[in-house]
Amino acid sequence: MADAGWRRIAGFRVVASWPQSGYAPPPTAPRSLRARLAGVAGVLLIMAGVATVGVAISAQVHAPQPSVSAAGGIGSSARLSLPRSLPVSVDIPAIGVTSRLLHLGVNSDGSIQVPSLVTSAAEAAWYKYSATPGQIGASVIEGHVDSYQGPAVFFRLGALRPGDTIDVRLADGVTAIFKVTGVREYLKSHFPAKAIYQATDYAALRLITCGGAFDYTTGHYLSSTVVFASLISSRPARPPAAA
């Protein structure tokens, strides 16, 4: 059928082909009752299959994607900073995230380690070779958008907007408070690693997760969602309770 023109309906490739003229093929001779019944049964089976696929697709829950209006900026003129102290946990009130922070480095191939999808999909991780949150420089926290069981820790990261706050509690008891300045999505094939990981002259925070379309062939998302934030204040450590 080299000369057949293929059509798509609702995203599905139609099995029937049409001549290049665009007209339907001429009707065939009348078929027997048994053949007609078999044809009807086949159509019903196809419709049932399509309905099943439709139900499966509609049942999927998709992570929110950053809007154009949320792109904001990736820099800051703020110069507030905090002494180095390892991060303990992160809270993002606007999207209901509370997570302790793992400390991860790099894999043997030089790629950044990420939390285990099996045991730690509900936890975010601080990249231990980046600045600690509140230090001058870029501090990087990563987390999964979903897992084999469903939504993961950063499932709603793309719903953040400029002005939302991110609280990172540090080992010295201080809580570093960051304000979101921009939320953007980048194709992984054009990921601006330098702009995200390079040193800055202010206390920057980057939150990263997967986003965009999912490639079922490779089992990976095609894009990354990145939240840019800067330090705006801090809360001191609570004094120890009296005995």
C-alpha positions as CSV (number, residue, x, y, z in Angstrom):
1,M,0.0,0.0,0.0
2,A,2.8,2.4,-0.9
3,D,0.4,4.9,-2.4
4,A,-2.0,4.9,0.5
5,G,-2.4,8.1,2.6
6,W,-2.6,7.5,6.3
7,R,-5.0,9.4,8.6
8,R,-5.0,10.0,12.3
9,I,-8.2,10.2,14.5
10,A,-7.8,11.3,18.1
11,G,-4.1,10.5,18.0
12,F,-4.6,7.0,16.7
13,R,-3.3,5.8,13.4
14,V,-6.2,4.6,11.3
15,V,-5.7,1.1,9.9
16,A,-7.8,1.7,6.8
17,S,-6.2,3.5,3.9
18,W,-7.6,5.8,1.2
19,P,-6.5,6.4,-2.4
20,Q,-4.6,9.6,-3.0
21,S,-7.7,11.0,-4.8
22,G,-9.3,11.4,-1.4
23,Y,-12.5,9.5,-2.3
24,A,-13.7,6.5,-0.4
25,P,-13.2,3.2,-2.2
26,P,-16.3,1.8,-4.1
27,P,-18.7,-0.3,-2.2
28,T,-18.1,-4.1,-2.3
29,A,-20.6,-6.7,-3.1
30,P,-23.2,-7.6,-0.4
31,R,-21.8,-9.9,2.2
32,S,-23.5,-12.8,4.0
33,L,-25.3,-12.3,7.3
34,R,-22.5,-14.1,9.1
35,A,-19.9,-11.8,7.6
36,R,-21.9,-8.7,8.5
37,L,-22.3,-9.9,12.1
38,A,-18.6,-10.7,12.3
39,G,-17.8,-7.2,11.0
40,V,-20.1,-5.6,13.6
41,A,-18.5,-7.6,16.4
42,G,-15.1,-6.5,15.2
43,V,-16.1,-2.8,15.2
44,L,-17.5,-3.2,18.7
45,L,-14.3,-4.8,19.9
46,I,-12.3,-1.9,18.4
47,M,-14.6,0.6,20.0
48,A,-14.3,-1.1,23.4
49,G,-10.5,-1.1,23.0
50,V,-10.5,2.6,22.2
51,A,-12.8,3.3,25.1
52,T,-10.4,1.4,27.4
53,V,-7.5,3.4,26.2
54,G,-9.5,6.6,26.7
55,V,-10.4,5.7,30.2
56,A,-6.7,4.9,31.0
57,I,-5.6,8.2,29.5
58,S,-8.2,10.3,31.3
59,A,-7.4,8.5,34.6
60,Q,-3.8,9.7,34.5
61,V,-2.9,12.6,36.8
62,H,-0.5,15.0,35.2
63,A,1.9,17.2,37.1
64,P,1.2,21.0,36.7
65,Q,3.5,22.7,34.2
66,P,5.0,26.2,34.7
67,S,2.9,28.9,33.0
68,V,4.4,31.6,30.8
69,S,3.5,34.2,33.4
70,A,5.5,32.3,36.0
71,A,8.8,32.5,34.1
72,G,9.9,35.6,36.1
73,G,13.6,36.1,36.5
74,I,16.6,33.9,37.4
75,G,18.7,36.5,39.2
76,S,18.5,38.8,42.2
77,S,20.0,41.9,43.6
78,A,19.6,40.7,47.2
79,R,22.9,40.4,49.1
80,L,21.7,38.8,52.3
81,S,23.6,35.6,53.3
82,L,24.0,33.1,56.0
83,P,27.1,31.1,57.3
84,R,27.6,27.6,55.9
85,S,25.4,25.1,57.6
86,L,24.1,21.8,56.1
87,P,20.4,21.7,55.2
88,V,18.1,19.4,57.2
89,S,14.7,19.8,55.7
90,V,12.6,21.9,53.2
91,D,9.1,23.3,53.4
92,I,7.1,24.8,50.5
93,P,3.7,25.9,51.9
94,A,2.2,26.9,48.6
95,I,2.3,23.3,47.3
96,G,2.1,21.4,50.6
97,V,5.7,20.0,50.5
98,T,7.5,19.0,53.7
99,S,10.6,16.8,53.3
100,R,13.8,16.0,55.1
101,L,16.8,16.5,52.8
102,L,19.1,13.8,51.7
103,H,22.7,14.7,50.9
104,L,23.8,13.3,47.5
105,G,26.8,13.8,45.2
106,V,27.6,12.4,41.8
107,N,27.5,9.0,40.1
108,S,30.5,7.2,38.7
109,D,29.8,8.7,35.3
110,G,29.7,12.3,36.7
111,S,26.0,12.7,36.6
112,I,24.2,14.0,39.7
113,Q,22.8,11.4,42.0
114,V,19.0,11.5,42.6
115,P,16.9,9.9,45.4
116,S,15.9,6.2,44.9
117,L,12.6,5.9,43.1
118,V,11.9,2.8,45.2
119,T,12.8,4.0,48.7
120,S,13.0,7.8,48.6
121,A,10.6,9.2,46.0
122,A,8.9,11.2,48.8
123,E,12.1,12.9,49.8
124,A,14.1,15.7,48.2
125,A,17.9,15.8,48.1
126,W,20.5,18.6,48.4
127,Y,23.4,18.4,45.9
128,K,26.3,18.3,48.4
129,Y,28.8,20.0,46.0
130,S,26.6,23.1,45.8
131,A,26.5,26.0,48.3
132,T,24.5,25.3,51.4
133,P,21.2,27.1,51.4
134,G,21.8,30.8,52.4
135,Q,25.4,30.8,51.4
136,I,26.5,33.1,48.6
137,G,26.3,30.9,45.5
138,A,23.8,28.5,44.0
139,S,22.3,25.8,46.3
140,V,20.6,23.0,44.4
141,I,17.8,20.7,45.7
142,E,16.4,18.0,43.5
143,G,13.4,15.6,43.8
144,H,11.3,13.3,41.7
145,V,8.0,14.4,40.1
146,D,6.5,10.9,40.3
147,S,7.3,7.3,41.0
148,Y,6.1,3.8,40.3
149,Q,3.3,4.4,42.9
150,G,2.2,7.9,41.9
151,P,3.1,11.5,42.6
152,A,6.5,12.1,44.3
153,V,7.8,14.9,46.5
154,F,8.1,17.6,43.7
155,F,4.9,16.6,41.8
156,R,3.5,20.1,42.2
157,L,6.7,22.1,41.7
158,G,5.5,23.5,38.4
159,A,2.6,25.2,40.2
160,L,4.8,27.6,42.1
161,R,4.7,31.2,41.2
162,P,7.0,34.2,41.8
163,G,6.5,35.4,45.3
164,D,5.9,32.0,46.9
165,T,8.3,31.1,49.7
166,I,10.6,28.2,50.4
167,D,11.9,27.5,53.9
168,V,15.0,25.4,54.4
169,R,15.9,24.4,58.0
170,L,19.7,24.2,58.6
171,A,21.7,22.1,61.0
172,D,22.5,25.1,63.2
173,G,18.8,25.6,63.8
174,V,18.4,28.6,61.5
175,T,15.7,28.5,58.9
176,A,16.6,30.2,55.6
177,I,13.6,31.8,53.8
178,F,13.7,32.1,50.0
179,K,11.4,33.8,47.7
180,V,10.6,32.3,44.2
181,T,11.6,34.7,41.4
182,G,10.9,32.4,38.4
183,V,9.6,29.0,37.4
184,R,10.7,27.7,34.0
185,E,10.7,24.5,31.9
186,Y,13.7,23.4,29.8
187,L,14.1,20.6,27.3
188,K,16.7,18.2,28.7
189,S,18.4,18.4,25.3
190,H,18.9,22.1,25.9
191,F,19.3,22.2,29.7
192,P,21.2,25.4,30.7
193,A,23.4,23.7,33.3
194,K,25.8,26.6,33.5
195,A,23.1,29.1,34.3
196,I,21.7,26.8,37.0
197,Y,24.7,25.4,38.7
198,Q,27.3,28.1,38.3
199,A,28.3,30.3,41.2
200,T,26.3,33.5,41.9
201,D,27.1,36.6,43.8
202,Y,23.9,36.2,46.0
203,A,22.4,33.4,48.0
204,A,20.5,31.5,45.3
205,L,18.3,28.4,45.5
206,R,17.4,26.1,42.6
207,L,14.7,23.4,42.9
208,I,14.7,20.9,40.0
209,T,12.5,18.0,38.9
210,C,11.4,16.4,35.7
211,G,8.6,17.9,33.6
212,G,7.1,18.2,30.1
213,A,6.1,15.2,28.0
214,F,6.9,11.7,29.0
215,D,8.7,9.5,26.4
216,Y,7.3,6.0,26.9
217,T,10.0,4.5,24.6
218,T,12.9,5.6,26.9
219,G,10.9,5.9,30.2
220,H,12.1,9.4,30.8
221,Y,10.6,12.9,30.8
222,L,11.8,15.2,28.0
223,S,12.1,18.3,30.1
224,S,13.0,19.7,33.5
225,T,11.2,22.1,35.7
226,V,13.4,24.6,37.5
227,V,12.4,26.9,40.3
228,F,14.7,30.0,40.9
229,A,14.7,31.6,44.3
230,S,16.8,34.0,46.4
231,L,17.3,34.4,50.2
232,I,15.1,37.1,51.6
233,S,15.3,36.5,55.4
234,S,15.9,33.9,58.1
235,R,14.5,32.7,61.4
236,P,16.9,32.2,64.3
237,A,17.2,28.9,66.0
238,R,14.8,28.3,68.8
239,P,16.3,28.5,72.3
240,P,16.4,25.2,74.1
241,A,13.4,24.6,76.3
242,A,14.0,25.1,80.0
243,A,14.5,21.9,82.0
